[in-house]
């Protein structure tokens, strides 16, 4: 089952502002789907995984 998030929820999970989420949607680095009825963006939770990068441990 797909979990859908609002831009605010996606921002909270990523630790960024909603404005950053909108910018990533606009530049194509974050996939989003727009509801025809309201114009609101919805983001699949699994698409956020592409936005999270592992941090390497420095010696």
Residue frames relative to the residue before (quaternion, step in Angstrom):
aa qw qx qy qz dx dy dz
X 1.0000 0.0000 0.0000 0.0000 0.00 0.00 0.00
X 0.3910 -0.7336 0.5136 0.2124 3.56 -0.88 0.94
X 0.2386 -0.7403 0.6131 0.1386 3.53 -1.03 0.89
X 0.1694 -0.7951 0.5793 0.0593 3.56 -0.72 1.12
X 0.1554 -0.7933 0.5863 0.0523 3.55 -1.00 0.90
X 0.4420 -0.6247 0.5601 0.3173 3.53 -1.25 0.45
X 0.6663 -0.4774 0.3649 0.4415 3.58 -1.25 0.14
X 0.6303 0.5297 -0.3358 0.4576 3.60 1.04 -0.69
X 0.6583 0.4980 -0.3065 0.4740 3.59 0.94 -0.85
X 0.6419 0.5150 -0.3215 0.4683 3.58 0.99 -0.84
X 0.6376 0.5285 -0.3233 0.4579 3.59 0.97 -0.84
X 0.6498 0.5180 -0.3149 0.4585 3.58 0.95 -0.86
X 0.6744 0.4960 -0.2984 0.4585 3.59 0.92 -0.86
X 0.7133 0.4393 -0.2481 0.4865 3.57 1.07 -0.76
X 0.3988 -0.7243 0.4717 0.3063 3.58 1.22 -0.39
X 0.5719 0.5428 -0.3896 0.4758 3.55 1.13 0.75
X 0.6035 -0.5482 0.4222 0.3963 3.57 -1.28 0.07
X 0.6201 -0.5241 0.4130 0.4126 3.60 -1.20 0.37
X 0.5923 0.5730 -0.3631 0.4348 3.61 1.09 -0.65
X 0.6360 0.5153 -0.3212 0.4762 3.59 1.05 -0.76
X 0.6224 0.5272 -0.3392 0.4686 3.59 1.02 -0.77
X 0.6529 0.5026 -0.3145 0.4713 3.62 0.92 -0.87
X 0.6426 0.5206 -0.3252 0.4586 3.59 0.99 -0.81
X 0.6654 0.4922 -0.3039 0.4719 3.59 0.96 -0.82
X 0.6060 0.5238 -0.3509 0.4850 3.59 1.09 -0.62
X 0.6795 0.5108 -0.2855 0.4426 3.58 0.88 -0.97
X 0.7469 0.3851 -0.2353 0.4883 3.59 0.93 -0.82
X 0.5668 -0.6611 0.3507 0.3444 3.59 1.29 0.15
X 0.5271 0.6440 -0.4221 0.3595 3.61 1.19 0.15
X 0.7421 0.2420 -0.1861 0.5968 3.60 1.30 -0.11
X 0.3526 -0.7428 0.5334 0.1986 3.55 -0.69 1.12
X 0.0671 0.7818 -0.6164 0.0665 3.56 -1.00 0.85
X 0.2553 -0.7448 0.6013 0.1364 3.52 -1.25 0.50
X 0.2653 -0.7801 0.5509 0.1324 3.55 -0.87 0.96
X 0.3886 -0.7076 0.5441 0.2284 3.55 -0.91 0.97
X 0.4593 -0.7086 0.4665 0.2633 3.56 -0.74 1.05
X 0.6720 0.5347 -0.3037 0.4127 3.57 0.97 -0.81
X 0.8203 0.2230 -0.0970 0.5176 3.59 0.95 -0.83
X 0.4229 -0.7033 0.4655 0.3315 3.58 1.19 -0.46
X 0.4762 0.6809 -0.4261 0.3578 3.57 1.32 0.01
X 0.4099 -0.6932 0.5390 0.2469 3.55 -1.08 0.79
X 0.0881 -0.7410 0.6625 0.0653 3.52 -1.25 0.66
X 0.1568 -0.7885 0.5937 0.0358 3.54 -1.00 0.92
X 0.4028 -0.6965 0.5340 0.2596 3.56 -0.92 0.89
X 0.5489 -0.6393 0.4312 0.3227 3.57 -0.90 0.94
X 0.6650 0.5149 -0.3188 0.4371 3.60 0.93 -0.78
X 0.5961 0.5619 -0.3677 0.4400 3.62 1.18 -0.42
X 0.5794 0.5816 -0.3782 0.4278 3.59 1.18 -0.39
X 0.5435 0.6331 -0.3982 0.3811 3.60 1.15 -0.53
X 0.6365 0.5332 -0.3233 0.4540 3.60 1.12 -0.63
X 0.6535 0.5171 -0.3026 0.4626 3.57 1.24 -0.38
X 0.6741 0.4705 -0.2787 0.4965 3.57 1.27 -0.32
X 0.1047 -0.8034 0.5859 0.0192 3.55 -0.74 1.11
X 0.4823 -0.6528 0.4867 0.3231 3.58 -1.02 0.71
X 0.3214 -0.7192 0.5836 0.1971 3.52 -1.17 0.65
X 0.3343 -0.7461 0.5365 0.2092 3.57 -0.79 1.00
X 0.4598 -0.6772 0.5091 0.2662 3.51 -1.11 0.74
X 0.2878 -0.7619 0.5566 0.1639 3.55 -0.75 1.07
X 0.4561 -0.6854 0.4994 0.2698 3.57 -1.09 0.73
